[in-house]
Amino acid sequence: MAGETDAGPGAPGDAAPAPASTAPGTGTGARGRSFWRELPVLIVVALVIALIIKTFVVQAFYIPSGSMQNTLEIGDKVLVNKLIYHIRPIHPGDIIVFDGAGSWDAPAPATTSSDPVVRLYDVTLRPLLRSIGGLFGTAPGQTDYIKRVIGVPGDHVACCNAQGQVTVNGVPLHEQSYLYPGNTPGEAPLGESGHFSLTVPPGRLWVLGDHRAISDDSRGHVDDPGDGTIPESKVIGRAFLLVWPPRRWQILRIPGTFQQPGIVAQAPARRASASVASTGVASASLASKGVAGAVAPVLPLGGGLAGAIPVALLRRRLRFRPRRRFRRGRAGGAG
């Protein structure tokens, strides 16, 4: 009797290959369980990326007072660039957020515990938890302010000339484009003087609010260290974009009056020391002084999530890459 040879997966007597979905470790159930195991990793990666963005790149702040009206209204939210002053010096006309502790506000008293465990917690976990908390809301007790830079180191700033204008190095500022309607350049809160004349010391800035009649700014701190000026090292960054509410979305540009030749001519010489430390902080107090409150920064959180998702997808792709299964034909003998 002639023998028959059967080859291929459809040959009689051959067991059908197991469906791919039932292969060990590659089923729908396994994928679901793996997702829940990887979710904590995804969350941690997203938080780390968000913290990096918030600390070194950009942070969102809300405006709780009217000291910068009408440029910035109460409840507006702005994005602050924390890298810009590592690339270029601070310019007159910039809107900046800075920490007033130690210049406009007394520094917080240092408390050191004698317990080594508490000290270890203070220098490790406490800053980390405060940073994570800052991603989801406002951390109380901080002293961040938002103002417009009028004078940088070496500038002579004064108010007012015969026309009632603020001058920088003798050049009058035409401030109608950003001053609160009805305000005069030398207008000041009740009990304060709107008149000043000084040369900005090295490493410091003279700042004013756009709503001069209610802004507690450099003019109200002439009795504080620095004669009302603030340290450049306390600048957190430059407010560059108004993002909320959507109807007020705009780029916060330097007004044209600050581009006058008499103001900018000496820029390279007198601004060489404008290296600024970027430290992410948040605040929720002293609204009458124009305190900028840190909001839950959608951009850092969104950036963290956007960066974490591809990492998680790549891990899953590599983990669940189907293995090729090679089946060799079998030869069946004669019965």
C-alpha positions in Angstrom: 0.0 0.0 0.0 1.4 3.3 -1.1 2.4 5.6 1.7 0.9 9.1 2.0 2.7 12.2 3.1 0.8 15.0 4.9 2.4 18.4 5.4 1.2 21.8 6.8 -1.0 22.9 9.6 -4.1 21.6 8.1 -3.0 18.0 8.0 -5.3 15.4 9.6 -4.3 14.6 13.0 -2.5 17.9 13.7 -3.7 19.9 16.7 -4.8 23.4 15.7 -2.5 26.2 17.0 -3.7 28.0 20.1 -5.2 31.4 19.4 -2.9 34.3 20.1 -5.3 35.7 22.6 -4.9 32.6 24.8 -1.1 32.5 24.8 0.3 32.7 28.3 0.9 36.3 29.4 -0.6 37.9 26.3 -4.3 37.6 26.9 -6.7 40.5 27.5 -6.8 39.7 31.2 -3.0 39.8 31.5 -2.9 43.2 29.7 -5.5 44.6 32.0 -3.6 43.4 35.1 -0.4 44.8 33.7 -2.0 48.2 33.1 -3.0 48.5 36.7 0.5 47.4 37.8 2.1 50.0 35.6 -0.3 52.8 36.6 1.7 53.8 39.7 4.8 54.0 37.5 2.9 56.2 35.0 1.8 58.5 37.8 5.3 58.8 39.3 6.8 59.6 35.9 4.1 62.2 35.2 4.7 63.9 38.6 8.5 63.9 38.2 8.2 65.5 34.7 5.6 68.0 36.0 7.9 69.0 38.9 10.8 69.5 36.6 8.7 71.7 34.3 7.3 73.7 37.2 10.7 74.2 39.0 12.8 75.0 36.0 10.7 76.0 32.9 7.3 77.5 33.4 4.8 78.0 36.2 1.3 79.4 36.2 0.3 82.2 38.6 -3.1 83.8 39.4 -3.6 87.5 40.0 -5.4 88.2 43.3 -5.3 92.0 43.3 -5.8 95.0 41.1 -2.3 96.5 41.4 -1.5 95.6 37.7 -4.8 96.7 36.2 -5.8 96.9 33.4 -2.9 94.9 32.1 -3.8 92.1 34.5 -7.2 91.8 36.1 -8.1 90.1 39.3 -8.5 86.4 38.7 -6.3 86.4 35.5 -3.8 83.6 35.2 -0.4 84.1 33.6 2.4 81.8 32.6 5.8 82.7 34.0 9.0 81.8 32.0 11.7 80.7 34.5 14.4 80.2 31.9 14.5 83.6 30.2 16.8 85.4 32.6 19.4 82.7 32.2 19.5 83.6 28.5 19.1 87.4 28.6 19.1 90.1 31.3 16.1 91.7 32.9 14.7 94.5 30.8 12.8 97.6 31.8 9.2 97.0 30.9 9.3 93.3 31.8 6.5 92.1 34.0 8.1 89.9 36.7 7.1 87.6 39.5 9.5 87.8 42.5 9.8 86.6 46.1 9.6 89.5 48.5 10.9 87.7 51.5 13.9 89.5 52.9 13.3 92.7 51.0 9.7 93.7 51.2 8.8 91.1 53.8 10.6 89.8 56.8 12.2 86.4 56.2 10.5 83.5 57.8 12.1 82.6 61.1 14.3 79.5 60.8 13.2 76.7 63.1 15.7 73.9 63.7 14.7 70.8 65.7 17.1 69.0 67.9 15.6 65.7 66.8 17.8 64.3 63.9 14.8 62.5 62.4 12.8 65.8 62.2 15.9 67.5 60.7 16.2 64.8 58.1 12.5 65.1 57.3 12.9 68.9 56.9 15.7 68.7 54.4 14.3 65.8 52.4 10.6 64.9 52.5 9.2 68.3 53.5 10.5 70.2 50.3 9.4 67.3 48.1 5.8 67.2 49.6 5.6 71.0 49.4 6.6 70.9 45.7 4.0 68.2 44.9 1.4 70.1 46.8 2.2 73.1 44.7 1.1 71.2 41.6 -2.4 71.0 42.8 -3.0 74.3 44.6 -1.7 77.3 46.4 0.8 76.9 49.2 0.0 79.4 51.9 2.5 81.7 53.6 4.6 82.7 50.6 5.3 86.2 49.4 5.4 86.3 45.6 4.6 89.6 43.9 4.0 90.6 40.3 5.1 94.1 39.1 6.5 95.9 36.1 10.3 96.6 36.0 11.0 100.3 35.6 14.7 100.5 36.4 17.5 98.0 36.3 21.0 98.3 37.9 22.6 101.6 37.1 19.4 103.3 35.9 18.4 106.6 37.5 14.7 106.5 38.0 12.6 109.6 39.1 9.1 110.9 39.3 8.1 113.3 38.3 9.4 115.7 35.6 7.6 119.0 34.7 5.1 117.1 32.7 4.3 114.7 35.5 6.1 111.7 33.9 8.3 109.0 35.3 11.8 109.3 33.8 14.6 106.7 33.3 18.0 108.2 32.8 16.3 111.4 32.1 14.1 109.9 29.3 10.3 110.3 30.0 8.1 107.3 29.8 4.9 107.6 27.9 2.8 105.2 29.9 -0.7 105.7 28.6 -0.7 102.3 26.9 -0.5 100.3 30.2 -1.4 102.7 33.1 -4.8 102.2 34.6 -7.3 104.7 33.0 -7.5 107.9 35.0 -4.2 107.3 36.8 -1.3 109.7 36.6 2.3 108.3 36.6 3.0 109.8 40.0 -0.3 108.8 41.7 0.2 106.6 44.8 -1.9 104.9 47.5 -3.2 107.0 50.3 -0.4 107.9 52.7 2.4 107.2 50.3 4.5 109.5 48.1 4.5 109.0 44.4 7.7 111.0 44.1 11.1 109.4 44.0 14.6 109.9 42.7 17.4 107.3 43.0 20.0 105.3 41.1 19.2 101.6 41.2 22.0 99.8 43.0 23.9 96.9 41.5 22.0 93.6 41.5 18.6 95.3 42.3 15.5 96.5 40.5 12.9 99.3 40.8 9.4 98.0 40.2 6.0 99.7 40.0 2.4 98.5 39.4 0.3 99.6 36.5 -2.5 100.7 38.7 -0.5 103.4 40.5 -3.2 104.6 42.8 -3.5 101.3 44.6 -0.2 99.6 43.9 2.0 98.9 46.9 5.3 98.8 45.1 8.9 100.1 45.4 7.6 103.6 46.4 6.0 102.1 49.5 9.1 100.3 50.6 11.8 103.1 50.6 12.3 102.4 54.4 13.0 98.7 53.7 16.4 97.2 52.9 17.4 98.4 49.4 15.4 101.6 49.6 12.4 99.9 48.0 14.4 98.0 45.3 14.3 94.3 45.1 17.1 91.8 44.5 17.5 90.4 41.1 18.2 87.0 42.7 14.6 87.0 44.0 13.1 87.1 40.6 11.3 83.9 39.8 10.7 84.7 36.1 9.0 86.8 33.5 5.2 86.8 32.9 4.9 86.3 29.2 1.5 85.0 28.5 -2.0 85.8 29.8 -3.9 82.5 29.5 -7.1 82.9 31.5 -9.8 83.9 30.9 -9.7 82.8 27.3 -11.3 86.1 26.1 -8.2 88.0 27.5 -5.6 85.7 26.0 -2.6 87.7 25.0 1.2 87.8 24.9 2.6 90.2 27.5 5.0 92.3 25.5 7.4 95.1 26.6 5.7 98.5 25.8 7.3 100.6 23.1 8.2 103.4 25.5 10.9 101.2 27.0 12.6 100.8 23.6 13.7 104.5 23.5 17.4 104.9 22.8 18.1 106.8 26.0 16.8 103.9 28.1 18.4 101.0 26.3 21.7 102.4 25.1 23.7 101.5 28.3 22.0 98.1 28.6 25.1 95.8 28.2 27.2 97.6 30.7 24.7 98.1 33.5 22.9 94.8 33.2 25.8 92.4 33.2 24.9 91.1 36.7 21.3 90.0 35.8 21.8 86.3 36.4 18.6 85.2 38.1 18.0 82.1 40.3 14.8 80.3 39.3 13.1 78.9 42.3 9.6 77.6 42.1 7.4 79.0 44.9 3.7 79.7 45.4 1.7 82.2 47.4 -1.7 83.1 48.6 -1.5 86.2 50.8 -1.0 90.0 50.9 -3.3 90.7 47.9 -3.2 94.5 48.4 0.5 94.4 47.6 0.0 92.6 44.3 0.9 89.2 45.5 1.0 86.6 42.7 -0.6 83.3 43.8 0.6 80.1 42.3 -2.2 78.1 40.7 -2.5 74.5 39.9 -0.2 74.6 36.9 -2.1 72.9 34.0 1.0 73.2 31.8 3.4 71.3 34.1 0.9 68.6 34.9 -0.2 68.3 31.3 3.5 68.2 30.2 4.2 65.6 32.8 1.3 63.4 31.7 2.2 63.9 28.0 5.8 62.8 28.7 4.7 59.9 30.9 2.2 58.3 28.5 4.7 57.6 25.7 7.1 56.0 28.2 4.3 53.7 29.5 3.2 52.8 25.9 6.7 52.0 24.9 7.1 49.7 28.0 3.8 48.0 27.1 4.8 47.6 23.4 8.1 46.0 24.3 6.5 43.8 26.9 3.7 42.5 24.8 5.5 42.3 21.5 4.1 39.0 19.9 6.7 36.3 19.6 6.9 34.6 16.2 6.0 31.0 16.4 7.5 28.8 13.7 5.8 25.5 12.9 7.6 23.0 10.8 5.6 20.6 8.6 5.3 17.0 9.8 5.6 13.9 7.5 3.1 11.2 8.1 4.0 7.6 7.5 1.9 4.8 5.7 -0.5 2.8 7.8 
